[in-house]
């Protein structure tokens, strides 16, 4: 049972590091964009928009 707990703890820690890294990179990427540019990116990627 101890190995299962250690494996679970390692998986949770790895997921948290991956998610944190992704959010850090995502925020830096969007910081240089203006509000209008962010809207254009959203609408270009929105598949439910009017066409």
PLY file of the C-alpha trace (Angstrom):
ply
format ascii 1.0
element vertex 51
property float x
property float y
property float z
element edge 50
property int vertex1
property int vertex2
end_header
0.00 0.00 0.00
2.94 2.32 0.64
4.07 2.09 -3.01
0.59 3.03 -4.23
0.54 6.12 -2.02
3.99 7.19 -3.19
2.99 6.69 -6.83
-0.18 8.73 -6.33
1.72 11.52 -4.58
4.29 11.59 -7.39
1.57 11.74 -10.04
-0.23 14.61 -8.30
3.03 16.52 -7.86
3.99 16.00 -11.51
0.57 17.17 -12.67
0.76 20.27 -10.51
4.22 21.14 -11.88
3.04 20.64 -15.47
-0.09 22.74 -14.96
1.83 25.48 -13.18
4.41 25.63 -15.96
1.72 25.82 -18.61
-0.07 28.67 -16.84
3.20 30.54 -16.37
4.02 30.32 -20.08
0.43 31.14 -21.10
0.36 34.31 -18.99
3.68 35.55 -20.38
2.53 34.93 -23.93
-0.69 36.92 -23.53
0.79 39.82 -21.51
2.27 41.47 -24.61
-1.06 41.49 -26.45
-3.59 44.30 -26.40
-7.20 43.69 -25.42
-8.30 43.86 -29.06
-5.69 41.32 -30.13
-6.84 38.94 -27.39
-10.42 39.24 -28.65
-9.33 38.49 -32.22
-7.52 35.35 -31.06
-10.59 34.21 -29.11
-13.00 34.76 -31.98
-10.67 33.12 -34.50
-10.59 29.99 -32.33
-14.28 29.97 -31.36
-16.00 27.25 -33.41
-19.51 28.34 -32.35
-19.16 31.87 -33.72
-21.32 33.19 -36.50
-19.96 32.36 -39.89
0 1
1 2
2 3
3 4
4 5
5 6
6 7
7 8
8 9
9 10
10 11
11 12
12 13
13 14
14 15
15 16
16 17
17 18
18 19
19 20
20 21
21 22
22 23
23 24
24 25
25 26
26 27
27 28
28 29
29 30
30 31
31 32
32 33
33 34
34 35
35 36
36 37
37 38
38 39
39 40
40 41
41 42
42 43
43 44
44 45
45 46
46 47
47 48
48 49
49 50
